Amino acid sequence: MLDETIASFIWVFETFMEVMGSKAPKTIFTDQDSAMANASGKVFPNISHRLCVWHISKNATQHISHRLSDSQFMAKFNKMLYEVEMENEMEQLWRDLCDEWNVVENK
């Protein structure tokens, strides 16, 4: 792609649909690119949009690096990212993590 605009992603997704016989994917994993998310919602209105774990980890190093040196925090954080299979379990771990490290108000 020459650029990462909404129009470019729409073209990519529409081309994908053509080669897939108009069968849309059920889920897309992205890196929080707003143009990609916007385009995927327009071309695939019923798609489930998720963030990829690699980018979540990368964002963590940028936003909570002061917590990443704490082995107890990292154990729970990594469990939440890599081991949990059920949504309710992940949400409970997230609440526990926020409560235990007193970051509930931290956006």
C-alpha positions in Angstrom: 0.0 0.0 0.0 1.2 3.5 -0.8 -0.5 4.9 2.3 -2.5 3.8 5.3 -5.7 5.8 4.7 -9.3 4.7 5.1 -9.7 4.7 1.4 -6.6 2.4 0.9 -7.8 0.0 3.5 -11.3 -0.1 2.0 -9.7 -1.0 -1.3 -7.6 -3.8 0.3 -10.6 -5.2 2.2 -12.9 -5.0 -0.9 -10.3 -6.8 -2.9 -10.0 -9.4 -0.2 -13.7 -9.9 -0.4 -13.5 -10.4 -4.2 -10.9 -13.1 -4.0 -12.7 -14.8 -1.1 -16.0 -15.1 -3.1 -17.7 -12.3 -1.0 -17.1 -14.2 2.2 -16.2 -11.8 5.0 -14.0 -12.8 7.9 -15.6 -13.1 11.3 -12.7 -11.4 13.2 -9.9 -9.0 12.4 -6.8 -8.4 14.6 -5.2 -5.0 14.2 -2.7 -2.7 15.8 -5.1 0.0 16.8 -4.7 1.8 13.4 -7.9 4.0 13.3 -8.0 4.0 9.5 -7.9 0.2 9.4 -10.5 -0.1 12.1 -12.8 2.4 10.3 -12.4 0.7 6.9 -12.9 -2.8 8.3 -16.2 -1.7 9.9 -17.4 -0.2 6.6 -16.5 -3.2 4.5 -17.2 -5.9 7.1 -20.1 -4.5 9.2 -20.5 -7.7 11.2 -16.8 -8.2 12.0 -15.4 -8.6 15.5 -12.4 -6.2 15.8 -9.7 -7.2 18.3 -6.3 -5.9 19.1 -3.3 -8.2 18.6 -1.5 -9.3 21.7 1.9 -8.2 20.4 0.7 -4.6 20.1 -1.0 -4.7 23.5 2.4 -5.8 25.0 4.2 -3.1 23.1 1.8 -0.4 24.3 2.3 -1.7 27.9 6.0 -1.1 27.6 5.2 2.5 26.6 2.5 3.2 29.2 3.2 1.1 32.2 6.9 0.4 32.0 7.2 1.3 35.8 5.1 -1.7 36.6 6.8 -4.2 34.3 9.8 -4.6 36.6 7.4 -6.0 39.3 7.5 -9.8 38.9 4.1 -10.2 40.6 2.5 -7.6 38.3 4.1 -9.2 35.3 2.9 -12.7 36.3 -0.7 -11.5 36.4 -0.4 -9.3 33.4 1.1 -12.1 31.3 -1.5 -14.6 32.5 -4.2 -12.2 31.4 -2.6 -11.8 28.0 -1.5 -15.3 27.2 -3.3 -17.8 29.3 -6.9 -16.8 29.8 -9.5 -18.3 27.5 -12.8 -16.9 28.8 -13.8 -13.3 28.6 -15.2 -13.1 32.1 -11.9 -14.6 33.6 -9.9 -11.9 31.7 -12.2 -9.1 32.9 -11.9 -10.4 36.5 -8.1 -10.5 36.2 -8.1 -7.0 34.8 -10.2 -5.7 37.7 -7.9 -7.5 40.2 -4.8 -6.1 38.6 -6.2 -2.5 38.6 -7.4 -2.8 42.2 -4.2 -4.5 43.6 -1.9 -1.9 42.0 -4.2 1.0 42.6 -4.5 2.1 39.0 -8.3 2.0 38.7 -8.4 5.7 37.9 -5.4 5.5 35.4 -6.8 5.9 31.9 
